[in-house]
Amino acid sequence: MRNRASGWNVVAIVGLVMALGGCASNPSDPNDPLEPLNRDFDALNNHLDRTILSPIATTYIETVPEGMRQGVSNFFDNLDEPHNLLNDLLQGKVGDAMTDAGRFVINSTIGVAGLFDVASDMGLERNDEDFGQTLGVWGVDEGAYLVLPGRGPSSTRDVWDIPVGLLTDPFTYADIGLVGLIPLNAMAVLDTRARLDSAIRIRNESALDPYIFTREAYRQRRIDQIYDGNPPDDAFDSLEKSSSNIFDSVNPYNVMAGI
Amino acid sequence: MSVLLNRRRALAVAVALAVFGPSATAAEPSPESVVRELSDALLGAMRIEGDDAFVRRRERLEPIIRARFDLAFIAGAVLGRHAATLDESGRARFNTTFARLVVNTYAARFKGYSGHTIEVVDQRPMRAGRQLVRTRLAAPEDSGTTLDYLLQKSDGEWKIVNVVSGGVSDLSLRRAEYGAIIASDGFESLLEQLERQALAYEQG
């Protein structure tokens, strides 16, 4: 079925979970067969966030001026350009590939090691591609929803971006040792968390079931990203075609899953 | 004879115009103008600050949201197949609380104006006679977010039935959440949670 989690990696993970005795036999959503495990990891992540990461991020946002925080974001976005470039090429987006290559060179040099995003001012807009989107563009189904401990929402398709990200990270190849890598990664995590802060606050205010809210928002965002902001009609209009069943919704993932 | 006929005809035309007036030929607001009207109201609300800003923003937004959103339709679409399990009074309570929650959410979210603009960027027909109008909300120096509206005709008037931002559909999100809560905790629990949420916005 097009909307069911597919792929041997899903079978392997589900098999492992069943062996550990943690599987639900009747998941509420066919694309979330690991819901009980995901909810546990989600609870863990929320606990870590509330107790450790959120207070640090709040202090960071309140004490560090916006200009400096923007510089930090620019620095990490710049380090991400080789990753964008690889995925642009894999998706056949030649124009975007040239833009991202240009961005990397300009921002690394004129932009002082990426601190200043001068390339955007020159009309080279930032793209945001990853290997999960590449797989999506290639027609790979979204797979099973995953909540990764310490990371957050993902899927059996999108997890493959983790090794690809490491391969394209310039610091994987730079010899700075743990003394350099640990603070650098800590800073990257803080930067990401600060950027997500208002979205997380809105989620906490708006969501009656934060787990489901996050899952649905994640899955819909991914489709939007794969289509570069122009998803098919079902993303906007999931109401039934016939007026007799007007309150029944088309499952937008059914139609878009094949991509 | 011909003079009498002409005068009678002229009188008939004059009466017809007086009775039906210019409204017979005027078009009701197009989907784009509905969205523009809402967008202006949202920007206006964003500019409101100070004491009781929430209340004043709600005063600004409530009339237009209740008029231009088909809230009863959206409430039904959000409940989906669960709607059939509710009696009239349950459905009425849901519709009332849902409408209050939608209004409060907009009044709470649209604040902090810093040079924002909302531009209509695209529109196209969708299936079953519906229309999509896409806008972009952006502050200066910001790439901004998409705010897309799905409209359909209700009693001859174009009304908003869904809002999608960054690809995330409000209708789909609510359907999934509310459906899960009805399935696990029941309708009364959902209603209670929605009332609490609406109240939380009012209390700031």
Interface residues (C-beta under 8 A of the other chain):
Chain A: S28 E125 I202 E205 S206 A207 L208 D209 I212 F213 R215 E216 A217 Q220 R221 I223 D224 Q225 Y227 G229 P231 D233 A235 F236 D237 S238 L239 K241 S243 I246 F247 D248 S249 P252
Chain B: G76 A77 L79 G80 R81 A83 T105 A108 R109 M126 R127 A128 R130 L132 S143 T146 D148 L150 V161 N162 V164 G166 G167 V168 S169 L171 S172 L173 R175 A176 E177 Y178 A180 I181 A183 L190 Q193 L194 Q197 A200
